[in-house]
Amino acid sequence: MDIHEVTVGQFREFVNQSGYKYPDFGWDEVAKISPDDDYPMMYVNWNDATAYAEWTSKRLPTEAEWEYAARGGLEGQRYPWGDEAPTAERANYNANVGETTIVGSYPANGYDLYDMAGNVNEWVFDIYRPLNFQDMEDLNPIRKSDFLDEEEDYDYENFNSMVSNSSRVYKGGSWADGAMWLSPGTRRFLEQDSSAATIGFRCATTALGTATASN
């Protein structure tokens, strides 16, 4: 697992060297929240993040890998640092700074990973599925398929009409989120072609099919 979130400078290098089509107006929006190269990249959708990861010969972590890494070796603890309540010294959250901060500005977790709570949310590989619609074999580390079995009876209409095959999971709290979102177990989703001022990503390098994380 990369120890830092992908920075503005790293993503800019990717765009410049690869010719990837990132919209010009996107940089203007990025600069409002992440004003320099050492800040985390945001306003990237899942497709942008995946393209960057592939360019670096890496990939997005699975949800299981990300959560395992975020816990930093702690089990049954509410946050990456333990059960103690979040503070402005532990993480960038709840708009206590007002925007992103330079990656690595807060203490690392037990696996020497930075910003696993706060700064920006992070895309992971997985398609979003409500947990009660999944069996345990599907949860770890990724779904067996990127597409639903059309014969399976998923009652989306009565659960959540937004869920689709292009909804991807993002994890962790952001600079704008309250404390409740800083727990490694929290999960949200967004269409994979959508982006936000709060969502960035980091990469992983182990082979798909494993659920372990390495520094």
Secondary structure as UniProt FT lines:
FT   HELIX           8..18
FT   HELIX           24..33
FT   TURN            37..38
FT   HELIX           46..55
FT   TURN            56..57
FT   HELIX           63..71
FT   TURN            72..73
FT   TURN            80..81
FT   TURN            88..90
FT   TURN            94..95
FT   TURN            103..104
FT   TURN            110..111
FT   STRAND          121..127
FT   HELIX           131..133
FT   HELIX           136..139
FT   TURN            150..151
FT   HELIX           156..159
FT   TURN            161..162
FT   TURN            165..166
FT   STRAND          167..171
FT   TURN            175..176
FT   HELIX           179..182
FT   TURN            184..185
FT   STRAND          187..191
FT   TURN            192..193
FT   TURN            197..198
FT   STRAND          199..200
FT   TURN            208..209
//
